[in-house]
């Protein structure tokens, strides 16, 4: 039987699926005095929990990479999951969350599961980032890649010019691919931090490392496909289920304000 372990990144107690493939992990646990009872803290074993303010859910991914032993490892969020392709929108959101048995059937011939594309339509990933965050973060990321992994530059530039992306740092991947991806990404991010260390950001904009991780995942996938180390038929998109309702009106206004008036995002939506 395929052994699957999917961490649920969370900072608070919340309803979680009653399925053994899911493991609730309190991310940023090292930054708090108390622990969520019954959840695994990401400050155990080999960890980077103290970096959660900028790395966000990636401290959970790092913990899973270093401390879990499973055939497939994944990351979801307490309010955002992969959905079953067999269950449509007539179901309540939580009832659409995919379970372990269905995952095992899919993973018999798949290596990577990713959320459906997030489409920006009128903007590229790069222009959207420049309007809502700080483009110097991407510029510094490119500098680090050029120095450490120049073979990935074409993928980096290609991804930034797309109008869609696989976001949220969500994935379920075969263990050897997790090793390859995390070894690559977690060697880049500290150097970006160093280049950005003199910039003062508020708490929300300070979460930039997590956002860069989202983009790097797309870069890594593109490079794997380009090099042929992973084939398209080994990758499957699954629906992304949002447990709480998204306020699309507020999100839309913030998107337009960022594009037209260059007003940076102040919070998530």
Backbone torsions as a table, in degrees:
resi	resn	phi	psi	omega
1	UNK	NA	135.3	179.4
2	UNK	-66.8	127.5	178.7
3	UNK	-91.2	116.9	-177.5
4	UNK	-120.1	134.8	174.3
5	UNK	-135.0	119.0	-178.4
6	UNK	-117.4	117.7	178.4
7	UNK	-81.4	143.8	173.9
8	UNK	-105.5	104.8	-178.8
9	UNK	-73.7	126.6	-178.6
10	UNK	-151.8	156.4	173.7
11	UNK	-116.0	3.1	179.9
12	UNK	-151.5	164.2	177.8
13	UNK	-70.3	137.1	-174.1
14	UNK	-157.9	160.9	176.0
15	UNK	-62.8	134.0	178.9
16	UNK	-130.7	156.0	-179.8
17	UNK	-62.4	142.3	177.0
18	UNK	-90.6	72.7	-177.5
19	UNK	-147.9	130.6	-173.3
20	UNK	-65.2	-12.8	177.8
21	UNK	-74.0	-17.1	-177.1
22	UNK	-97.6	135.8	-179.9
23	UNK	-128.5	107.5	177.3
24	UNK	-68.1	127.1	-179.0
25	UNK	-124.3	122.5	176.3
26	UNK	-78.1	110.1	-178.6
27	UNK	-88.7	146.5	-176.2
28	UNK	72.1	23.2	-176.5
29	UNK	-60.1	-31.3	-178.7
30	UNK	-66.1	-15.7	-178.0
31	UNK	-92.5	-1.3	-178.4
32	UNK	-124.1	152.4	-177.9
33	UNK	-79.6	-30.5	-177.4
34	UNK	-110.4	165.8	-179.6
35	UNK	-120.8	152.8	174.8
36	UNK	-79.2	118.6	-177.4
37	UNK	-62.2	131.4	177.7
38	UNK	87.9	-8.1	177.7
39	UNK	-101.8	153.0	174.8
40	UNK	-82.3	133.0	178.3
41	UNK	-90.3	142.3	-177.1
42	UNK	-85.2	11.1	176.4
43	UNK	-103.4	20.6	175.9
44	UNK	-102.3	157.0	178.6
45	UNK	59.7	-151.1	176.6
46	UNK	-76.1	120.1	-172.8
47	UNK	-153.7	165.3	173.4
48	UNK	-129.4	36.6	-174.3
49	UNK	-53.2	-36.7	-176.3
50	UNK	-65.5	-14.9	-179.9
51	UNK	-89.3	6.6	-172.4
52	UNK	-59.0	-29.4	-179.5
53	UNK	-58.0	-32.1	178.7
54	UNK	-108.4	-29.9	-177.0
55	UNK	-86.4	-17.9	179.9
56	UNK	54.8	-133.9	-175.6
57	UNK	-65.6	-10.1	179.6
58	UNK	-68.2	-20.8	172.9
59	UNK	-66.7	-31.2	174.9
60	UNK	-69.8	-42.1	178.0
61	UNK	-62.9	-42.3	177.9
62	UNK	-59.9	-44.6	179.8
63	UNK	-60.6	-44.7	-179.6
64	UNK	-63.1	-43.4	178.9
65	UNK	-59.1	-43.1	-174.7
66	UNK	-85.4	-21.8	-168.3
67	UNK	-123.7	-10.9	-179.6
68	UNK	-102.1	145.7	177.0
69	UNK	-122.0	100.3	-178.8
70	UNK	-150.7	160.5	179.2
71	UNK	-68.5	-36.5	177.9
72	UNK	-131.5	138.2	178.7
73	UNK	-125.0	139.5	-178.5
74	UNK	-139.6	169.7	178.4
75	UNK	-137.6	128.4	170.3
76	UNK	-133.4	-176.0	-178.7
77	UNK	-122.1	160.5	-177.3
78	UNK	-65.4	-21.1	177.2
79	UNK	-116.5	12.5	-175.7
80	UNK	-150.9	119.8	-174.3
81	UNK	-131.9	166.6	165.7
82	UNK	-76.1	140.3	-179.7
83	UNK	-104.8	156.8	175.7
84	UNK	-74.2	130.2	175.9
85	UNK	-69.5	-10.0	-179.5
86	UNK	-88.3	-8.3	-174.9
87	UNK	-120.1	122.0	-175.3
88	UNK	-92.2	-169.5	-172.7
89	UNK	-76.1	0.8	172.9
90	UNK	-72.2	-19.8	178.0
91	UNK	-81.7	152.7	169.1
92	UNK	-64.2	148.5	-175.3
93	UNK	-51.0	-46.4	-176.0
94	UNK	-65.5	-29.5	179.7
95	UNK	-77.4	-8.6	177.8
96	UNK	-90.5	-9.0	-178.5
97	UNK	-62.6	133.0	-176.8
98	UNK	-72.8	144.0	-178.9
99	UNK	-103.5	171.8	-174.8
100	UNK	-62.4	-42.1	-177.4
101	UNK	-65.4	-40.8	177.6
102	UNK	-66.7	-38.7	177.3
103	UNK	-61.0	-41.0	-178.7
104	UNK	-63.1	-36.1	177.3
105	UNK	-66.0	-42.3	-179.6
106	UNK	-66.8	-40.4	-173.6
107	UNK	-79.5	0.6	175.4
108	UNK	-60.8	-32.2	-179.8
109	UNK	-133.6	23.6	177.4
110	UNK	-125.3	149.4	179.7
111	UNK	-108.7	-26.7	-175.0
112	UNK	-140.0	129.7	171.7
113	UNK	-113.6	132.8	-176.7
114	UNK	-134.1	157.2	177.8
115	UNK	-73.3	155.2	177.0
116	UNK	-56.1	153.1	-177.0
117	UNK	-57.1	137.6	168.6
118	UNK	-94.6	120.9	-172.9
119	UNK	-104.6	134.8	179.3
120	UNK	-102.0	-15.5	173.5
121	UNK	62.3	-68.9	-172.5
122	UNK	-97.9	3.1	179.8
123	UNK	-138.2	153.0	169.5
124	UNK	-84.7	167.7	175.4
125	UNK	-58.8	-40.4	-178.7
126	UNK	-66.2	-46.8	-178.3
127	UNK	-68.2	-36.2	177.5
128	UNK	-64.0	-42.5	179.0
129	UNK	-63.7	-42.5	-179.1
130	UNK	-62.8	-35.3	-179.4
131	UNK	-76.4	-35.4	-172.4
132	UNK	-100.9	-21.1	-178.8
133	UNK	-132.2	-139.8	-176.8
134	UNK	-128.1	117.6	-172.5
135	UNK	-64.2	-22.6	179.2
136	UNK	-59.9	-27.4	179.1
137	UNK	-65.3	-41.0	177.4
138	UNK	-73.1	-36.7	177.5
139	UNK	-60.6	-43.2	179.3
140	UNK	-68.4	-35.7	176.9
141	UNK	-62.1	-41.7	178.5
142	UNK	-63.1	-39.9	178.9
143	UNK	-60.8	-42.2	-180.0
144	UNK	-65.7	-43.9	179.2
145	UNK	-63.5	-41.3	179.3
146	UNK	-60.3	-36.6	180.0
147	UNK	-76.2	-45.7	-171.6
148	UNK	-92.7	-38.1	-173.6
149	UNK	-138.4	66.1	-175.9
150	UNK	-58.7	-24.0	178.4
151	UNK	-67.0	-12.9	179.8
152	UNK	-95.8	-2.7	-175.1
153	UNK	-63.2	-41.1	179.3
154	UNK	-61.0	-41.9	178.1
155	UNK	-64.9	-41.2	178.9
156	UNK	-59.2	-49.4	-178.7
157	UNK	-65.9	-38.6	-179.7
158	UNK	-64.0	-45.3	-179.7
159	UNK	-62.6	-43.4	-177.8
160	UNK	-64.9	-22.9	-179.9
161	UNK	-94.5	5.7	175.7
162	UNK	-84.6	159.4	176.9
163	UNK	-104.3	18.8	177.6
164	UNK	-149.5	163.1	177.1
165	UNK	-163.2	160.5	173.3
166	UNK	-93.9	107.6	-167.4
167	UNK	-108.0	-176.1	174.0
168	UNK	76.7	3.8	-175.9
169	UNK	57.9	25.0	179.8
170	UNK	-90.0	135.9	175.2
171	UNK	-168.5	160.4	165.9
172	UNK	-132.0	121.7	-173.2
173	UNK	-137.1	152.3	173.6
174	UNK	-59.9	144.7	-170.8
175	UNK	-54.6	-43.0	-178.0
176	UNK	-65.5	-30.9	177.6
177	UNK	-74.6	-36.0	173.8
178	UNK	-59.4	-45.1	178.4
179	UNK	-58.3	-46.6	-176.7
180	UNK	-66.4	-45.8	-178.9
181	UNK	-65.0	-49.5	-175.6
182	UNK	-67.1	-37.9	177.2
183	UNK	-59.6	-40.4	179.4
184	UNK	-70.0	-55.1	-174.6
185	UNK	-64.4	-45.6	-176.1
186	UNK	-75.7	-2.3	168.8
187	UNK	-90.9	-18.1	179.7
188	UNK	-88.4	-45.4	-170.8
189	UNK	-59.5	-42.8	178.8
190	UNK	-60.9	-31.8	179.7
191	UNK	-74.3	-32.5	173.3
192	UNK	-65.5	-42.7	175.7
193	UNK	-54.7	-44.4	-178.1
194	UNK	-63.1	-40.9	179.1
195	UNK	-68.9	-25.7	-176.8
196	UNK	-98.8	3.4	-167.9
197	UNK	-62.9	-24.5	-177.6
198	UNK	-89.3	-0.5	179.9
199	UNK	-90.1	134.2	179.6
200	UNK	-100.8	115.6	178.9
201	UNK	-117.0	153.9	172.2
202	UNK	-72.7	176.7	-174.0
203	UNK	-59.6	-40.4	-177.9
204	UNK	-70.3	-49.5	-179.9
205	UNK	-69.4	-21.7	177.7
206	UNK	-68.9	-7.6	179.3
207	UNK	-85.5	24.8	-171.0
208	UNK	-65.5	-29.2	-179.2
209	UNK	-63.6	-40.7	176.3
210	UNK	-60.0	-38.7	180.0
211	UNK	-69.9	-39.9	177.1
212	UNK	-63.3	-36.6	176.8
213	UNK	-57.6	-40.1	177.3
214	UNK	-57.4	-45.5	-178.5
215	UNK	-69.0	-41.9	179.9
216	UNK	-62.0	-33.0	176.8
217	UNK	-60.2	-43.5	177.4
218	UNK	-63.3	-39.7	178.6
219	UNK	-62.5	-45.5	-178.6
220	UNK	-63.5	-43.9	178.5
221	UNK	-60.6	-46.5	-179.6
222	UNK	-59.6	-43.2	-179.4
223	UNK	-66.3	-41.6	178.5
224	UNK	-60.2	-42.5	179.8
225	UNK	-68.4	-41.6	-179.3
226	UNK	-63.1	-41.1	-178.6
227	UNK	-80.3	-12.9	179.6
228	UNK	80.1	11.8	177.7
229	UNK	-76.1	-20.5	170.5
230	UNK	-134.1	139.4	179.4
231	UNK	-102.3	158.3	-178.1
232	UNK	-60.8	-32.9	-178.5
233	UNK	-75.9	-3.6	174.1
234	UNK	-92.8	-4.5	-176.8
235	UNK	-114.1	135.1	177.5
236	UNK	-131.0	134.9	173.0
237	UNK	-87.2	136.6	173.9
238	UNK	-118.1	153.3	176.7
239	UNK	-60.8	150.3	174.3
240	UNK	-103.3	120.7	-177.5
241	UNK	-100.9	120.7	176.0
242	UNK	-95.9	117.5	-175.9
243	UNK	-69.0	-34.6	177.3
244	UNK	-106.0	149.8	-177.7
245	UNK	-65.6	135.9	175.4
246	UNK	-88.8	133.2	176.1
247	UNK	-84.5	90.7	-174.5
248	UNK	-68.4	-26.4	178.7
249	UNK	-67.2	-50.1	178.0
250	UNK	-62.4	-40.9	-179.5
251	UNK	-63.5	-42.1	179.9
252	UNK	-65.0	-42.6	178.5
253	UNK	-64.6	-40.5	178.9
254	UNK	-64.8	-38.0	178.4
255	UNK	-62.4	-46.1	-179.8
256	UNK	-68.1	-39.0	179.1
257	UNK	-63.2	-36.8	178.7
258	UNK	-68.4	-41.4	-176.6
259	UNK	-73.4	-43.2	-173.2
260	UNK	-86.9	-43.1	-173.7
261	UNK	-108.1	3.3	177.5
262	UNK	58.1	38.4	177.7
263	UNK	-91.3	114.1	-177.7
264	UNK	-65.3	150.8	175.4
265	UNK	-63.6	143.1	177.9
266	UNK	-108.9	-15.2	-178.0
267	UNK	-162.2	170.7	176.9
268	UNK	-80.9	167.5	179.6
269	UNK	-125.6	NA	NA
